[in-house]
Amino acid sequence: MNKMKRLLSVYHPIAQILILGTALISLTSAMSIPFLAVYLNKHTQLSYAVIGMIVGAGPLAATVGGFIGGILSDRFGRKVLMFGSLCSLAVVFVLLILVTNPFLLFLLSMIRGLATSFFSAVSKALMGDITPQDKRFKLFSTRYLAVNLGYALGPMIGANLGLEGSSIAFQLTGTVYLLYALILLIGFKKCSIVKPGESNGSEDGITIISAVNIIRRDSILLFFILGGISLTIVHGEMSVYLSQYVSEQFEEGVTLFSYLLSVHGFTIVLLQAPITKMLEKYKGLQTITMGSMLFALGEVGFAFSTNEGLLMLSMIVFTIGEILVIPSEYALIDVITPEKVRGTYYGAQEFTQLGGFIGPWLAGLILSSYGGKAMFIAMSGISLFSLLFYAKGWKMYRIKQSSAKHGPPLDDKVCF
């Protein structure tokens, strides 16, 4: 506890509230959101595919949430948008267990995705504003650690208390969001924020239209985004289709799924730093290739796992793939991004979140029609198929660089 206090004491009080709030929200959300598909399957008559569409509506909305959030923060200010987002999330979590109409559930999921993306983007921008530049990297690393600690501990705590996927878990999450909003509001009133900026990205003039235009003009970026969508289909909402399968095929499946989520969280917490350091000499395409292969191997492992131990081993393999892929996607975009439009390129990458909508729906469709093994094998194939997009994009980039005779030198370590 004293070590945590010392770690946080170097940051602005608002940044401390945001980090601690993030940990608490992650802890309670880990007891509810990953189990939403299981909850809906038990309490409604909806098919796997429809449930997948409902859960995937959140990531679909989040695809444009970052762009809309920038506009709203300019109009209403960051504090208002953050407080409003948290209050909206509190209401949504309560309504999710009261509503059974698929259209209303779809709408609630979209509101959750929008509000989450609003708060995430604006809060990170605010944290950057109130933190000296030399401390920002450590601050965001601490925030990332808080998220994963919450998702590592939350499922286990929920399982031991019998809360995983229950209505109480959703009520608890909604209550914590409301409490977080009130504490943050008090913090805003008591603590001054030196930097007055009120936009979270408008400096770069990022809009949905500008992002779409960039993709239309840059075929390299288009192929990288198609590759990103394909991989996000596999890993973006993996908990949805895995929970549907495990809860039906294994005894005490919901509890087992809780522990699988904890394995996922602890694997990230324990292995992210050493794996990143070990592979830091490799960049972009090479690490994406390794990560995609681990995704594929993990999915095959899920398909043929006959006991809890094999499922957990498959989860570890899958999670290592995630550790490799997520930062590498950003690194690859960074390589091809012209300096003057960096913000727009990163904004365009948000379209990869479309995979978070397609994945649960497609997996649910295959699970309903052909069973779990076919679903996992299909996801494995999509993971490997994504490499064709990345390879094509990288080949085009190399040709472009060779023709132009200028720009950053090619690094053979990121090529096939």
C-alpha positions in Angstrom: 0.0 0.0 0.0 2.8 2.4 0.9 4.5 1.6 -2.4 1.3 2.4 -4.3 1.0 5.7 -2.4 4.6 6.6 -3.4 3.9 5.6 -7.0 0.9 7.8 -7.2 2.1 10.8 -5.1 4.2 12.2 -7.9 1.1 12.8 -10.0 -1.6 15.5 -9.9 -4.5 14.6 -7.6 -6.9 14.3 -10.5 -4.5 11.8 -12.2 -4.5 9.8 -9.0 -8.3 9.7 -8.9 -8.4 8.6 -12.5 -5.9 5.8 -12.0 -7.6 4.5 -8.8 -11.0 4.8 -10.4 -9.8 3.0 -13.5 -8.6 0.1 -11.3 -11.9 -0.1 -9.4 -14.0 0.2 -12.6 -11.9 -2.6 -14.3 -12.3 -4.8 -11.2 -16.1 -4.6 -11.2 -16.5 -4.5 -15.0 -14.5 -7.8 -15.1 -17.4 -9.4 -13.1 -20.1 -8.2 -15.5 -19.2 -7.2 -19.1 -17.3 -10.4 -20.1 -20.3 -12.4 -18.8 -22.9 -10.3 -20.6 -23.3 -12.9 -23.3 -23.7 -15.7 -20.7 -26.3 -13.5 -18.8 -28.3 -12.8 -22.0 -28.2 -16.5 -23.0 -29.6 -17.5 -19.6 -32.3 -14.8 -19.3 -33.5 -14.3 -22.9 -34.4 -16.5 -25.8 -31.9 -14.7 -28.1 -29.6 -16.8 -30.4 -25.8 -16.7 -30.1 -25.6 -14.6 -33.2 -28.0 -12.0 -32.0 -26.3 -11.9 -28.6 -23.0 -11.5 -30.4 -24.4 -8.5 -32.4 -25.7 -6.9 -29.1 -22.4 -7.2 -27.3 -20.5 -6.2 -30.5 -22.6 -3.0 -30.8 -20.4 -1.4 -28.1 -17.1 -1.7 -30.1 -19.1 -0.7 -33.2 -20.1 2.6 -31.5 -16.7 3.1 -30.1 -15.3 3.1 -33.6 -16.7 6.6 -34.1 -16.8 7.5 -30.4 -13.3 9.0 -30.4 -14.2 11.4 -33.2 -17.6 12.4 -31.7 -15.9 12.8 -28.3 -13.6 15.4 -29.6 -16.5 17.5 -30.9 -18.5 17.2 -27.7 -15.5 18.0 -25.5 -14.9 21.2 -27.6 -18.6 22.2 -27.1 -19.2 21.2 -23.4 -15.7 20.8 -22.0 -13.8 17.8 -20.7 -15.1 17.8 -17.2 -18.8 17.8 -18.3 -18.2 15.1 -20.8 -16.3 12.9 -18.4 -19.0 13.3 -15.7 -21.8 12.7 -18.1 -20.1 9.6 -19.6 -19.7 8.0 -16.1 -23.3 8.8 -15.2 -24.5 7.3 -18.5 -22.5 4.1 -17.9 -24.0 3.8 -14.4 -27.5 3.9 -15.8 -26.7 1.6 -18.7 -25.4 -1.2 -16.4 -28.6 -1.1 -14.4 -30.8 -1.2 -17.5 -28.9 -4.1 -19.1 -30.4 -6.4 -16.5 -33.9 -5.0 -16.7 -34.4 -5.0 -20.5 -35.0 -8.0 -22.7 -36.0 -6.4 -26.0 -33.1 -7.0 -28.4 -33.4 -3.6 -30.0 -33.2 -1.8 -26.7 -30.3 -4.1 -25.6 -28.5 -3.2 -28.9 -29.1 0.5 -28.2 -27.8 0.2 -24.6 -24.7 -1.6 -25.8 -24.0 1.2 -28.3 -24.5 3.8 -25.6 -22.0 1.9 -23.4 -19.5 1.8 -26.2 -19.9 5.5 -26.9 -19.7 6.6 -23.3 -16.7 4.4 -22.6 -14.8 5.7 -25.7 -15.7 9.3 -24.7 -14.4 8.9 -21.2 -11.3 6.9 -22.2 -10.2 9.4 -24.8 -10.9 12.6 -22.8 -9.5 11.3 -19.5 -6.3 10.2 -21.2 -6.0 13.6 -22.8 -6.6 15.3 -19.5 -4.0 13.1 -17.8 -1.5 14.2 -20.4 -2.4 17.9 -19.8 -1.8 17.8 -16.1 1.3 15.6 -16.1 4.8 16.8 -17.1 6.0 15.3 -20.3 8.8 13.4 -18.6 6.3 11.6 -16.4 3.6 10.8 -19.0 5.0 7.5 -20.2 5.2 6.1 -16.6 1.7 7.5 -15.9 0.1 5.7 -18.8 2.0 2.6 -18.0 0.6 2.8 -14.5 -2.9 3.2 -15.9 -2.5 0.2 -18.2 -1.3 -1.8 -15.2 -4.3 -0.7 -13.2 -6.6 -1.8 -16.0 -5.1 -5.3 -16.2 -4.9 -5.8 -12.5 -8.6 -5.1 -12.3 -9.3 -7.6 -15.0 -7.0 -10.1 -13.4 -8.5 -9.9 -9.9 -12.1 -9.1 -10.8 -13.2 -12.5 -12.3 -11.6 -14.4 -9.4 -13.2 -12.3 -6.8 -16.5 -12.5 -8.6 -16.3 -16.3 -8.8 -15.5 -16.7 -5.1 -18.4 -14.5 -4.2 -20.7 -16.1 -6.7 -21.2 -12.8 -8.5 -19.8 -13.6 -12.0 -22.4 -12.8 -14.6 -25.2 -12.2 -12.0 -27.5 -9.3 -11.9 -25.8 -8.2 -8.7 -22.5 -7.8 -10.6 -24.1 -5.4 -13.1 -25.7 -3.4 -10.3 -22.4 -3.2 -8.5 -20.6 -2.0 -11.6 -23.3 0.7 -12.1 -23.0 1.8 -8.5 -19.2 2.0 -8.8 -19.5 4.1 -12.0 -21.8 6.5 -10.1 -19.5 6.7 -7.1 -16.5 7.3 -9.4 -18.4 10.2 -11.1 -19.2 11.8 -7.8 -15.6 11.5 -6.5 -14.3 12.9 -9.7 -16.7 15.8 -9.5 -15.5 16.6 -6.0 -11.9 16.3 -7.2 -12.6 18.8 -10.0 -14.0 21.3 -7.5 -11.2 21.0 -5.0 -8.2 20.7 -7.4 -7.2 23.3 -9.9 -6.2 22.2 -13.4 -3.4 24.4 -14.6 -3.6 23.7 -18.3 -6.9 25.1 -19.7 -7.1 23.2 -23.0 -10.5 21.7 -23.5 -10.1 19.6 -26.6 -9.0 16.0 -26.8 -7.7 15.9 -30.3 -9.0 18.8 -32.3 -5.5 20.1 -32.6 -5.0 17.6 -35.3 -8.4 18.3 -36.9 -9.3 14.7 -36.8 -12.8 14.0 -38.2 -14.5 10.9 -39.5 -14.5 12.4 -43.0 -10.8 13.2 -42.9 -10.0 9.7 -41.7 -12.1 8.1 -44.5 -10.5 10.4 -47.1 -7.0 9.4 -45.9 -7.9 5.7 -46.2 -9.3 6.2 -49.7 -6.1 7.9 -50.8 -3.6 5.7 -49.0 -3.9 2.0 -50.2 -1.1 1.0 -47.8 -3.1 2.3 -44.8 -6.2 0.6 -46.2 -4.5 -2.8 -46.2 -3.1 -2.3 -42.7 -6.6 -1.4 -41.5 -8.1 -4.5 -43.2 -5.5 -6.6 -41.5 -6.3 -4.9 -38.2 -10.1 -5.5 -38.6 -9.4 -9.2 -39.3 -7.3 -9.5 -36.1 -9.8 -7.6 -34.1 -12.5 -10.1 -35.2 -10.4 -12.7 -33.4 -9.2 -10.9 -30.3 -11.3 -7.8 -29.9 -14.3 -9.5 -28.1 -12.8 -12.9 -27.7 -14.5 -13.2 -24.2 -17.9 -13.2 -25.9 -17.6 -16.3 -28.0 -15.3 -18.1 -25.5 -17.8 -17.5 -22.7 -20.7 -18.9 -24.8 -18.7 -22.0 -25.6 -17.2 -22.7 -22.1 -20.4 -22.1 -20.2 -22.2 -24.7 -22.3 -19.5 -27.3 -22.8 -17.9 -27.5 -19.3 -19.3 -28.3 -15.9 -19.3 -25.1 -13.8 -18.4 -23.4 -17.1 -19.2 -19.8 -15.9 -16.7 -20.2 -12.9 -14.1 -21.7 -15.2 -14.5 -18.8 -17.6 -13.9 -16.4 -14.7 -10.6 -18.1 -14.0 -9.7 -18.0 -17.7 -10.2 -14.2 -17.7 -7.9 -14.0 -14.6 -5.3 -16.1 -16.4 -5.6 -13.6 -19.3 -5.1 -10.6 -17.0 -2.3 -12.0 -15.0 -0.5 -13.1 -18.1 -0.5 -9.5 -19.4 0.6 -8.1 -16.0 3.4 -10.6 -15.6 4.7 -11.1 -19.1 4.1 -7.8 -21.0 7.3 -6.1 -19.7 9.7 -9.1 -20.2 8.3 -10.1 -23.6 8.4 -6.5 -24.8 12.0 -6.1 -23.7 12.9 -9.5 -25.2 11.4 -8.6 -28.6 12.3 -4.9 -28.7 14.7 -5.5 -31.6 11.8 -6.8 -33.7 9.3 -4.3 -35.1 5.9 -4.1 -36.7 5.2 -6.8 -39.2 7.4 -9.5 -37.7 5.9 -9.2 -34.3 2.4 -9.1 -35.8 3.2 -12.3 -37.7 4.3 -14.0 -34.5 1.3 -12.7 -32.6 -1.2 -13.8 -35.3 0.3 -17.3 -35.3 0.0 -17.4 -31.5 -3.7 -16.3 -31.9 -4.2 -19.1 -34.4 -2.5 -21.7 -32.1 -4.5 -20.5 -29.1 -7.8 -20.8 -31.0 -6.9 -24.4 -32.1 -6.0 -25.1 -28.5 -9.5 -23.9 -27.4 -11.1 -26.1 -30.0 -9.5 -29.3 -28.8 -9.2 -28.6 -25.1 -10.9 -31.3 -23.1 -10.1 -30.0 -19.6 -9.4 -26.9 -17.6 -5.6 -27.1 -17.8 -5.6 -27.2 -21.6 -8.0 -24.3 -21.8 -5.7 -22.2 -19.5 -2.7 -23.1 -21.5 -4.4 -22.1 -24.7 -5.4 -18.8 -23.0 -1.8 -18.1 -22.1 -0.7 -18.7 -25.7 -3.5 -16.5 -27.0 -2.7 -13.7 -24.5 1.0 -13.7 -25.5 -0.2 -13.2 -29.1 -2.2 -10.2 -27.9 0.8 -8.7 -26.1 2.7 -8.9 -29.4 -0.1 -7.7 -31.7 -1.6 -4.6 -30.1 1.5 -2.4 -29.8 2.8 -3.7 -33.1 -0.2 -2.5 -35.0 0.4 1.1 -33.7 4.1 0.7 -34.6 3.3 -0.4 -38.1 1.0 2.6 -38.7 3.6 4.9 -37.3 6.1 3.7 -39.9 3.9 4.7 -42.8 2.5 7.9 -41.3 3.5 11.3 -42.7 4.4 13.6 -39.9 1.8 16.4 -40.8 -1.2 14.0 -40.7 -0.1 11.8 -37.8 -3.3 12.5 -35.9 -5.6 11.6 -38.8 -3.8 8.3 -39.4 -4.1 7.3 -35.8 -7.8 8.3 -36.0 -8.3 6.2 -39.1 -6.9 3.2 -37.2 -9.9 3.3 -34.9 -11.8 1.7 -37.8 -10.1 -1.5 -36.9 -12.6 -1.7 -34.0 -15.2 -2.8 -36.6 -13.8 -6.2 -36.0 -15.1 -6.0 -32.4 -18.6 -5.9 -33.8 -18.1 -8.5 -36.6 -16.3 -11.0 -34.4 -19.1 -11.8 -31.8 -21.8 -11.9 -34.5 -19.8 -14.1 -36.8 -18.6 -16.4 -34.0 -22.1 -16.7 -32.7 -23.4 -17.6 -36.1 -20.8 -20.4 -36.6 -21.3 -21.6 -33.0 -25.1 -21.9 -33.5 -24.8 -23.6 -36.9 -21.6 -25.8 -36.7 -20.5 -25.9 -33.1 -17.5 -24.8 -31.1 -14.7 -26.5 -32.8 -15.7 -25.1 -36.2 -15.9 -21.6 -34.6 -12.4 -21.7 -33.1 -10.9 -23.2 -36.3 -12.6 -20.4 -38.3 -11.1 -17.8 -35.9 -7.7 -19.4 -36.3 -8.0 -19.1 -40.1 -9.1 -15.5 -39.9 -6.0 -14.7 -37.8 -3.7 -16.2 -40.4 -5.6 -14.7 -43.3 -5.0 -11.2 -41.8 -1.3 -11.6 -42.6 -2.1 -11.4 -46.3 -3.4 -7.9 -45.8 -0.3 -6.8 -43.8 2.1 -8.5 -46.2 0.4 -6.7 -49.2 0.5 -3.3 -47.4 4.1 -3.7 -46.4 5.1 -4.7 -50.0 3.4 -1.6 -51.3 5.2 0.5 -48.8 8.6 -0.9 -49.8 7.9 -0.3 -53.4 6.8 3.3 -52.6 9.9 4.0 -50.6 12.2 2.5 -53.3 10.5 4.6 -56.0 10.6 7.8 -53.9 14.3 7.4 -52.9 13.6 9.1 -49.7 11.9 8.7 -46.3 12.8 6.4 -43.4 15.2 3.6 -44.4 13.6 0.1 -44.7 14.2 -2.1 -41.7 14.5 -5.7 -42.9 13.5 -6.9 -39.5 9.9 -5.9 -40.1 9.7 -7.6 -43.5 8.8 -11.1 -44.5 
